[in-house]
Amino acid sequence: MPEILDIFNQDAFSASALTGNITLVPNAYGRINALGLFRPEPIATTTVTVILENGVLNLLPTRPRGAPASLGTRGRQKPKAFPVPHIPHEDSVLATDVQNMLALTPNGIAGLETVLGFLNRKLIVMRNKHAITLEKLRMDALKGVIRDYDGSVILDLFAAFGVTQQVVDFALGTSSTDVLGKCQDVTGYMEDNLLGETMTGVHALASPEWFRKFTSHASVKEAFKYYQSGPQILREDVRKGFTFGGITFEEYRGSASYVQEDGTTSVPERFIPAGDVRFFPLGTTDTFTNYWAPPDFWSVVNQAPAIGDAEVFVAPLEPKKFGKGMDIHTESNPLPLVKRPALLVRGTTSN
């Protein structure tokens, strides 16, 4: 009887090797990942507890030398617990997926597909799905309400932290609107709500509709009319970003669809709705954190994942009946948290 080769019982197909492969795939998180806003913090639990401390800031009185000093007042602490979303995703590799399939070899010559080569490409697709999901969650966090794929609320940051979202109407359809003054309203509001935090600047991600109205407004065009050393919004494509009124504005087109219960694909959802712009601070120290919980695997219970491997995990391959193929289980456990949601400002235009 011929010997059956168990190709999956090799180091290349172990959970650690597969997780390594998926980590080496260049991520495609998008613009928010490129901005580097969210500091990664692996945790050993599936819940994050944040301590909200209402510090007391008051003027200190003078005292004669030798007299008792004024006493500090302790702030009130309020612990808040937030569950970390669990995002599993599964697929499979079947013998029929690989049989008779051609693939390019490293030297550029076409040859028969290998199981490992097909599996790695499958992992790339799965990684990209996790990546766009993370981009969407982070954008939701910047909007103050993290939602599931179907729009249901996972976490309302404004309600959780007891703040009301600030909304600024830029009224870009009115030629006499003081757009610079509107920008100063945004930056001034953020400065007033730092509450011990620091920032180095303000960034805005705008829907294409809002961005077009903004760059077409008379006061914005006039401001750059004679400015030779900066971006030429009258002649150049500035959608990648330019600074006006102390804020860096750029167009954002992130969108994604999801598979519905009936198996059909939904209409792509824009991460920033038409006519909206979202403002957030840059250069903060502890406002934006991406918590990473451990995967739902027996071997890593109550262990904080390593930062490099925290984003997407791959379980050991599970064989199908009769050796027909292997099931792949991946998961990601991220919570992008904005600890000072009062710093998140929404911009609109009513005309």
N, C-alpha and C positions, 0 to 999 in steps of 0.2 A: 504494500500500500504506500503511495507516495506521501512524503512528509508535507504537512500543511504549515506554511510560514505565517506566523502571527506577527504581521508587520506593525500592529498597533502596540505591541508589548515591547516598546523600545524607548530609549530616553527622549528621542525627538518628539514623542507623542505623550510625554508625561505632562501633568498639570502645570508644573513649574516651567517646562520648556514652552508649552503653548502660551502661557501667560507672558513669558518673555517675548515670544514672537509677536503677540498682539501689542505689547508695549513698544516694540521697535517700529511699528507702523507709524509713519508720520501722522500726528493727530490733525484733525480738520475741524477743530472747535469753532473757528471763525474769529470774528473781530474781537469779541469780548475776551477770549483767551489771549489774543495777541496784545491786548491792552495790559494784561498782567494784573488785573484788579484784585482778584480773589487769591488770598494767601492760602496754600494748601495746609491742612492740619489733620493728619490721621488720628482717629480715636479708636478705643478698644470696645466701645459700646454702640448700640444702635440708636441711642438718644443723646442729644447734645443739651447740656444744661448751661445756660448763660446767666450770670449774675448781673442784674440791673441795679446799679447803685445811684440813688439820687443824691449826688454830692451837694453840699451846702457851701456856696461861695458868697462871702460877705466881706465888707471892709473891716480892717483891723484897727482898733483904737490905740492911740498912744498911751503910755503909762510913764509915771515918774520912775527913774532908775531905782531898782530895789523893790518896786511894787509888784504884786502878783501879775502874771501874764494872763491875757485872755485865753479862754479854753476853747479848743476846737470842738465843733459839733459833728458827731458821726452821721454819715449819710445812711439812709435806709436802704437795705438790700432786699431785692425781690428776685428770687430764682425763677427762671423760665426754662421749661423743658421742651425741646423740639425733636420729634422723631425724624430719623434720616430716611429719605425715600429709598426703597429697594426696587431696583430695575433689572429683572432677569430677562434674558433673551436666548432662545434656543433655535437651533437649526440642525441639519444632519448632513452627513456625507455618505452617499450610497455607492455601491459598486457600479451601478449604471451611470453615475455622474462622471466616472473616470474612464470606464471601459471604452476603448476605441477613440478617445478624445486626444487631440493633438495639442501640444504646447511647445513654446520656444525654449530651447536649452540655453544655458549660459553663453554658449558661443554663437547664438543666433540661429541655430539650425532647428528645424521643426522635428519633434520627436513625440513619442507617446507620452501622454500626461502621467504624472506620478501622483500617488495619493497625497504625499506631503505637500507637493506644489499646489494641488487643488485645495487642500485643507487650508493652507496659508492664505490663498486668495479668498476663501470663504471667511476666514477670520478678519481679513481687511474690511470686507463688507459689513460684518457684524460690528467691528470697531467703529466704522463710520456712522452706523446707526446710533451707537452709544454717544458718539461725539456730537452729533447734531442735537440729540436729546439733552446733553449737558449744556450746549450753547443756549438752547431754549429755556432751560431751568435758570441759567444765569441771567438771561434777559428778563425773565419773569421776576427774579429777585431785584433787578434794577428798577422794575416797574412797581415793586412793593407787594405783589401777590403772586406766589408760586402756584402754578396750575398743572394738573395732570394733562395727558395727551388729549382728553376729551373736553377740556375746559373746566372740569371740577376743581375746586380750590383745595390745594394741599396745605398751604400756609399763607395767611394774610398777615404780613409783617406789620402793617399799620395798626391793625386790631391787636396783634400780640404785644406791641410795644406802646399802645395807647396814644398814638399820634394821628393827626389828620394830614393827609397828603396835600402839599401845596401845589396849586395849579395856576399857571400864568398864561393869560390870553394875550398873544402877541398881536392880534388884530391886523394881520398882514395884508388884508384886503383894503385897508384904509391908508391912503398915501401919507397922511399927516401923523401916523403913529410914530412915537419916539422909540424906535427899536433898540437903540443903545440904552435908553432908560429901562426898557423891559429886561435887557440882559443884566443890568445892575440890580434890578429887583431879584433876579435869580441868585446872583453871587452874594448879594447882601443877606438874603434869607439864609443861605447856606452858612455864611460866616456867623450869623447869629445863633445857629443851631449846632455848631461844632461840639459844644459841651465838653471841652477838654481835648478834643481831637484836633488834628492839624490837617491842612490840605495845601497843595502846591498849585492847584488850578482846577478848572471846571471843564468837563467834557460833555458834549451833546451828541446823541445819536438820533438822527431825524429820519422820518419817513420821506420817501422821494417827493411826495406831494407838498409836505411842509417845507422841505429844503428848497424846492423850486420857488415857492412863494417868498421864502426868506431871502434868497439870493437875488430875486427880482424886485425886491422892495426898493423904492426910490432912495431912502436914507442909507441903506446898505450899499447900493451902487455908488452913491455920491461919496461915501466914506473912502472908497477905493479908487475913485476916479483919477486922483493925482498921486496915488501911492505907487511909486515905481519899484521899490525893492521887495514888495510883498506879493501875494497872489493876485492875479489879475482876473477878478471874477467876471469882468465884462468880456474877456476874450478867452479865458482858459476854463477847463473842466476842473472845478475845485471840489468835486464830490468826495474826494479822499480826505478832505479836511482843510480848513483855514480858520484863523482866529479873528474874532470880532467881539468887542466889548468885554475882553477878558475871558471869553469862552471859545474853546475849539469846537467847531461844528463839522460834522461829517454825515454823509448820507448812509443809511443802513437799510439793506434789503434782505436781511435774514428771513427765511420762511421754511416751512416743512409741512408735509402731510402725514397722515397716519392711516393704518389699515382699520376699517370699521368692522363692526360685528358681523356684517354680511359678507365680508371678504373684499369689498370694494375699497378703493383708496379715496380719502377725503380730498376736498379742494385744499391746495396749499394755504396754510395759515401764516399771515404776516406777523412776525414777532413784535413789530411796532405798527400799530394800526395807522391807516391812512390819515394824514392831517395831524399826527402827533409827533412830539419830540421829547426825549427823556434826558434830563440833566443829572449828573452825579459828580462827586468830587474826585480828584486825583491826588496821589501822594499822601493818602491817609495811612495811619499806623495800625489800626485795629477795627476798622469799620467793615471791611469785606473779607470774609473767611469762607473757604470751601472745605467743609468737614467731610472726611472719608471714613465711613464705617467699615468694619471687617465683612467679608463675604459670608454667606450662609453655608459655610463648609465646616464639618466636624473638626478638621485639623487646625483651624485658626480661630476657634471660639475665644472670645474675650482677648483678642490680640490686635493691637493697632497695626494696620498694614504699612509696609514701607512706602514712602512717598512715590517712588518710581513705579511701583506695582499697584498702587491703590485705585487707579482709574477704572480698569477693566480686568476682571478675573475670569479665568477659564477653568472649569472643573475637569477632572479626569474624564476622558471619553467613555461613553457608555455604549457597549455593543448592542446592536439590534439582534432580533431572533434570527437564527440560522446563518449568522455571519454575513448578513446583507449589507452591513455598513455600520456607521457609528453616529450616535447623537452627540451634539455639542451644546454645552450649557455655558453661557457667559452671564456675567452680572456686573452691575455698577451700583455703588451705594453712596451717592453724593448729596450733600446739603449745602448749596450756596446760600450763605446767610449774610444779610446786611444788618449789622447791629445798631445802626443809627438811621432808621428809615426816614427820619425827618429831613435827612440830607438829600432825599430823592425827590426831584421836582419834575412835574409833568408840564409840558408846554403844549398849547393848542393855538388855533387861530379860528376865530368865530366867523370870519368872512374871507 
